[in-house]
Amino acid sequence: MAWISARTVVQSHSLYLLILAYFLLRAPQWIQSQNIVFILGEAMGMPKATHYDEPSALSAFVAVLCAVLAVNDLVATTTMPEEVESYYWSNQALVRVLAFFGFTAYLYVSKGTKGALGVEAGNVLKNDVMFTWAAVEMFTWFLVSSGSVSRIVLWWDEGKFPLE
């Protein structure tokens, strides 16, 4: 039995996204000064983000996206019945793990390509803040999916496989 349920992980992840959205609106430089951003960015050789010095339209847009994702996940965890919840989160978590794994790998491997104006296209995304966000998302959804996978294995052993 797990110490922390998948529901608790998703709810705390929603709180994390709401806090991230607030700081993206009010003080994006605070996010860049966090230790986890520095440690992961330096360990993976990511360049420093230069466009988080002050609030901008880009940081406001990302804040709105984070807030929408947080509210969506929070509503899903609080209103969904338990019978449906396990199906929903097992599917959502696996898709999100794969998506964020792909995004994290893209950020790590990409070199950026020269565009029509001579500007490298991938450099806006390839920075320590985006890499840290993608890595935390991937790790969080891995925790949720591992709990869902263990539930499916238990159902299989009991003869109640959910896809039948």
VENHU-V502394 format. One record per residue. N is the residue number from 1. RES is the residue in one letter. OMEGA is omega in radians with two decimals (* if undefined). BURIAL is b if it has 16 or more other C-alpha atoms within 10 Angstrom, else e. Layout:
BEGIN
N_RES_OMEGA_BURIAL, N_RES_OMEGA_BURIAL
END
This chain:
BEGIN
1_M_-3.09_e, 2_A_3.09_e, 3_W_-3.13_e, 4_I_-3.11_e, 5_S_3.10_e, 6_A_3.12_b, 7_R_3.12_b, 8_T_3.11_e, 9_V_-3.13_e, 10_V_3.12_b, 11_Q_3.09_b, 12_S_3.05_e, 13_H_3.08_b, 14_S_3.07_b, 15_L_3.08_b, 16_Y_-3.14_e, 17_L_3.09_b, 18_L_3.09_b, 19_I_3.10_b, 20_L_3.12_b, 21_A_3.12_b, 22_Y_-3.11_b, 23_F_3.04_b, 24_L_3.10_b, 25_L_-3.00_b, 26_R_-3.04_b, 27_A_-3.11_b, 28_P_3.11_b, 29_Q_3.09_b, 30_W_3.14_e, 31_I_-3.11_b, 32_Q_-3.10_b, 33_S_-3.13_e, 34_Q_-3.08_e, 35_N_-3.11_e, 36_I_3.09_b, 37_V_3.13_b, 38_F_-3.06_b, 39_I_3.13_e, 40_L_3.13_b, 41_G_3.13_b, 42_E_-3.11_e, 43_A_-3.11_e, 44_M_3.09_e, 45_G_3.14_e, 46_M_3.06_b, 47_P_3.11_e, 48_K_3.07_b, 49_A_-3.11_b, 50_T_-3.06_e, 51_H_3.08_e, 52_Y_-3.11_b, 53_D_3.13_e, 54_E_3.13_e, 55_P_-3.13_b, 56_S_3.10_e, 57_A_3.12_e, 58_L_-3.14_e, 59_S_3.08_b, 60_A_3.11_b, 61_F_3.11_e, 62_V_3.09_e, 63_A_3.11_b, 64_V_3.09_b, 65_L_3.11_e, 66_C_3.14_b, 67_A_3.12_b, 68_V_3.08_b, 69_L_-3.13_b, 70_A_-3.13_b, 71_V_3.11_b, 72_N_-3.13_e, 73_D_3.14_b, 74_L_3.10_b, 75_V_-3.14_e, 76_A_-3.13_b, 77_T_-3.07_b, 78_T_-3.04_e, 79_T_-3.04_e, 80_M_3.07_e, 81_P_-3.06_e, 82_E_-3.14_e, 83_E_-3.11_e, 84_V_-3.05_e, 85_E_-3.11_b, 86_S_3.08_b, 87_Y_-3.08_e, 88_Y_-3.06_e, 89_W_3.09_b, 90_S_3.10_b, 91_N_-3.12_e, 92_Q_-3.07_e, 93_A_-3.13_b, 94_L_3.10_b, 95_V_-3.12_e, 96_R_3.07_b, 97_V_-3.13_b, 98_L_-3.14_e, 99_A_-3.12_e, 100_F_3.01_b, 101_F_3.10_b, 102_G_3.14_e, 103_F_3.11_b, 104_T_3.11_b, 105_A_3.10_e, 106_Y_-3.14_e, 107_L_-3.11_b, 108_Y_-3.01_e, 109_V_-2.99_e, 110_S_3.12_e, 111_K_-3.04_e, 112_G_-3.13_e, 113_T_3.12_e, 114_K_3.11_e, 115_G_-3.11_e, 116_A_-3.12_e, 117_L_-3.14_e, 118_G_3.14_e, 119_V_3.11_e, 120_E_-2.99_e, 121_A_-3.06_e, 122_G_-3.02_b, 123_N_3.11_e, 124_V_3.14_e, 125_L_-3.03_e, 126_K_3.06_b, 127_N_-3.05_b, 128_D_-3.13_b, 129_V_-3.14_b, 130_M_3.13_b, 131_F_3.12_b, 132_T_3.12_b, 133_W_-3.12_b, 134_A_-3.14_b, 135_A_3.10_b, 136_V_3.08_b, 137_E_-3.13_b, 138_M_-3.14_b, 139_F_-3.14_e, 140_T_-3.11_b, 141_W_3.00_b, 142_F_3.09_b, 143_L_3.14_b, 144_V_-3.10_b, 145_S_3.13_b, 146_S_3.04_e, 147_G_3.12_b, 148_S_3.14_b, 149_V_3.13_b, 150_S_3.08_e, 151_R_3.13_b, 152_I_3.11_b, 153_V_3.10_e, 154_L_3.10_e, 155_W_3.14_e, 156_W_3.14_e, 157_D_3.14_e, 158_E_-3.12_e, 159_G_-3.13_e, 160_K_-3.12_e, 161_F_-2.96_e, 162_P_-3.08_e, 163_L_-3.14_e, 164_E_*_e
END
